[in-house]
Amino acid sequence: MNPSFSWPDERLIKAAQDGDVTSLTTVVMESQPHVRKFAISLCASPQDAEDAAQEALIILYRKIGTLRATGALAAWMFRIVRNECLRQVRLLVSRSDETAAEPDACAEPSAEEAVLRRLEAERIAEAVSALPRDQRQVLIMRDVQGLPGKVVARSLGLSTPAMKSRLHRARAALRQSLALTEQGSDRAVDPSVGGELRP
């Protein structure tokens, strides 16, 4: 039977916030299993999860004094891990965009194009991070990291047809998600949907 871990109690967190080093070390140690669990469920790969968990624990150690309510530790750590996983996806997406753009990278993009590209990368990263974990993993490994299909299948413990099927579902889900956010942003600026144009 797996041992059950509990979050540090509020007195311990308060002592850590007040600068007690022993309490702070205990808070970090007791938070570690939960933070790792968050990271594994949110990040694309075990390596990303390990990186996100480490970053979150460092932030906890350095910035516990900024935590407003001692009872909000779990929510705070979840947000930090989620943001770190999102940041990793954004980096991968922007790196793959840069690689794709290299052949015709003679002309510098305008400031407007750069902003639009960054916003699009943000939108894609949000959509990718919202996919179920199994779909997110296969999509990032195959489409973002560009790993060969056989390597992806082997590392996920799948047959090649099962990997292709999962990748197909992931791509379809991503397309649908991006189409919905596209519709939402169109509706937000469409004056025929109750908005009004201002000069």
C-alpha positions as CSV (number, residue, x, y, z in Angstrom):
1,M,0.0,0.0,0.0
2,N,1.3,3.5,-0.9
3,P,2.0,5.8,2.0
4,S,-0.3,8.8,2.0
5,F,1.3,12.2,2.2
6,S,-0.3,15.2,3.7
7,W,0.4,18.8,3.1
8,P,2.3,20.7,5.8
9,D,0.0,22.0,8.6
10,E,-0.7,25.7,8.9
11,R,1.4,26.2,12.1
12,L,4.5,24.8,10.2
13,I,3.8,27.0,7.2
14,K,3.4,30.1,9.5
15,A,6.7,29.3,11.2
16,A,8.4,29.0,7.8
17,Q,6.9,32.3,6.7
18,D,8.3,33.9,9.8
19,G,11.8,32.8,8.8
20,D,12.3,29.5,10.8
21,V,14.7,27.6,8.5
22,T,13.9,24.1,10.0
23,S,10.2,24.7,9.4
24,L,10.9,26.0,5.9
25,T,12.9,22.9,5.1
26,T,10.2,20.7,6.5
27,V,7.5,22.5,4.4
28,V,9.5,22.0,1.2
29,M,10.1,18.3,2.0
30,E,6.5,17.6,2.8
31,S,5.3,19.5,-0.3
32,Q,7.6,17.7,-2.6
33,P,5.4,14.5,-3.3
34,H,2.4,16.7,-4.1
35,V,4.3,19.0,-6.3
36,R,5.8,16.1,-8.2
37,K,2.3,14.6,-8.6
38,F,1.0,17.9,-10.0
39,A,3.9,18.1,-12.4
40,I,3.5,14.6,-13.7
41,S,-0.2,15.2,-14.4
42,L,0.4,18.6,-16.1
43,C,3.7,18.4,-18.0
44,A,4.4,16.8,-21.3
45,S,7.2,14.5,-20.3
46,P,8.8,13.0,-17.2
47,Q,11.8,15.3,-17.7
48,D,9.6,18.4,-18.0
49,A,7.7,17.3,-14.9
50,E,11.0,16.9,-13.0
51,D,12.1,20.4,-14.1
52,A,8.8,22.0,-13.2
53,A,8.7,20.3,-9.8
54,Q,12.2,21.5,-9.0
55,E,11.4,25.1,-10.1
56,A,8.2,25.1,-8.0
57,L,10.1,23.9,-4.9
58,I,12.8,26.6,-5.4
59,I,10.1,29.2,-5.7
60,L,8.4,27.8,-2.6
61,Y,11.7,28.0,-0.7
62,R,12.5,31.5,-1.8
63,K,9.1,33.1,-1.8
64,I,7.0,31.4,0.9
65,G,6.7,34.9,2.6
66,T,4.5,36.1,-0.3
67,L,1.9,33.4,0.3
68,R,-1.1,35.3,1.7
69,A,-3.0,32.5,3.5
70,T,-1.3,29.5,5.0
71,G,-4.3,27.3,3.9
72,A,-3.7,28.2,0.2
73,L,-0.3,26.4,-0.2
74,A,-1.7,23.6,-2.4
75,A,-3.5,26.0,-4.8
76,W,-0.4,28.3,-4.9
77,M,1.9,25.3,-5.7
78,F,-0.5,24.0,-8.3
79,R,-0.5,27.4,-10.1
80,I,3.3,27.6,-10.0
81,V,3.7,24.1,-11.5
82,R,1.0,24.7,-14.1
83,N,2.7,28.0,-15.2
84,E,6.1,26.3,-15.4
85,C,4.6,23.5,-17.6
86,L,2.9,26.1,-19.8
87,R,6.2,28.0,-20.1
88,Q,8.0,24.8,-21.3
89,V,5.3,24.2,-23.9
90,R,5.6,27.8,-25.1
91,L,9.4,27.4,-25.4
92,L,9.0,24.2,-27.5
93,V,6.3,25.8,-29.7
94,S,8.3,29.0,-30.3
95,R,11.5,26.9,-31.0
96,S,9.7,24.8,-33.6
97,D,8.3,28.0,-35.2
98,E,11.8,29.5,-35.4
99,T,13.1,26.3,-37.0
100,A,10.3,26.2,-39.5
101,A,10.8,29.9,-40.3
102,E,14.6,29.6,-40.8
103,P,14.8,29.0,-44.6
104,D,13.1,32.4,-45.4
105,A,14.3,34.3,-42.4
106,C,16.0,37.0,-44.5
107,A,13.4,39.6,-43.7
108,E,13.0,40.7,-40.1
109,P,9.4,40.4,-38.9
110,S,7.7,43.7,-38.0
111,A,6.9,44.4,-34.3
112,E,3.3,43.7,-35.1
113,E,4.1,40.3,-36.7
114,A,6.3,39.4,-33.7
115,V,3.5,40.2,-31.3
116,L,1.0,38.3,-33.3
117,R,3.4,35.3,-33.5
118,R,3.9,35.4,-29.7
119,L,0.1,35.6,-29.1
120,E,-0.4,32.6,-31.4
121,A,2.3,30.6,-29.6
122,E,0.5,31.5,-26.3
123,R,-2.8,30.3,-27.7
124,I,-1.3,27.0,-29.0
125,A,0.5,26.4,-25.7
126,E,-2.7,26.9,-23.7
127,A,-4.6,24.5,-26.1
128,V,-1.8,21.9,-25.9
129,S,-1.6,22.1,-22.1
130,A,-5.4,21.5,-21.9
131,L,-5.2,18.2,-23.7
132,P,-5.4,15.0,-21.7
133,R,-1.9,13.9,-20.6
134,D,-1.6,10.9,-23.0
135,Q,-2.5,13.0,-26.0
136,R,-0.3,15.9,-24.8
137,Q,2.7,13.6,-24.5
138,V,2.4,12.1,-28.0
139,L,1.7,15.4,-29.7
140,I,4.7,17.2,-28.2
141,M,7.1,14.3,-28.8
142,R,6.0,13.8,-32.4
143,D,4.9,17.3,-33.6
144,V,6.9,19.7,-31.5
145,Q,10.1,17.8,-30.7
146,G,10.0,16.1,-34.1
147,L,10.9,12.6,-32.7
148,P,10.4,9.7,-35.1
149,G,7.2,7.7,-34.7
150,K,8.9,4.5,-33.7
151,V,10.9,6.3,-31.0
152,V,7.7,8.0,-29.6
153,A,5.8,4.7,-29.7
154,R,8.7,2.9,-27.9
155,S,9.1,5.5,-25.2
156,L,5.4,5.6,-24.4
157,G,5.2,1.8,-24.4
158,L,2.8,1.7,-27.4
159,S,2.6,-0.1,-30.7
160,T,3.2,2.1,-33.7
161,P,-0.5,1.9,-34.8
162,A,-1.7,2.8,-31.2
163,M,0.7,5.7,-31.2
164,K,-0.6,6.9,-34.6
165,S,-4.2,6.6,-33.4
166,R,-3.5,8.6,-30.2
167,L,-1.6,11.2,-32.2
168,H,-4.6,11.5,-34.6
169,R,-7.0,12.0,-31.7
170,A,-4.6,14.6,-30.1
171,R,-4.3,16.6,-33.4
172,A,-8.1,16.5,-33.9
173,A,-8.7,17.7,-30.3
174,L,-6.1,20.5,-30.7
175,R,-7.6,21.6,-34.0
176,Q,-11.1,21.7,-32.4
177,S,-9.8,23.6,-29.4
178,L,-8.0,26.2,-31.5
179,A,-11.1,26.6,-33.7
180,L,-13.2,27.3,-30.6
181,T,-10.8,29.9,-29.3
182,E,-10.6,31.4,-32.8
183,Q,-14.5,31.7,-32.9
184,G,-14.4,33.2,-29.4
185,S,-11.9,35.9,-30.4
186,D,-13.9,36.6,-33.6
187,R,-17.1,37.0,-31.6
188,A,-15.4,39.3,-29.2
189,V,-14.7,41.8,-31.9
190,D,-17.7,41.2,-34.2
191,P,-20.0,44.2,-34.0
192,S,-22.9,42.2,-35.3
193,V,-22.9,40.2,-32.1
194,G,-24.1,43.0,-29.9
195,G,-20.8,45.0,-29.8
196,E,-20.5,48.5,-31.2
197,L,-17.7,50.0,-33.3
198,R,-16.0,53.0,-31.7
199,P,-14.2,55.6,-33.8
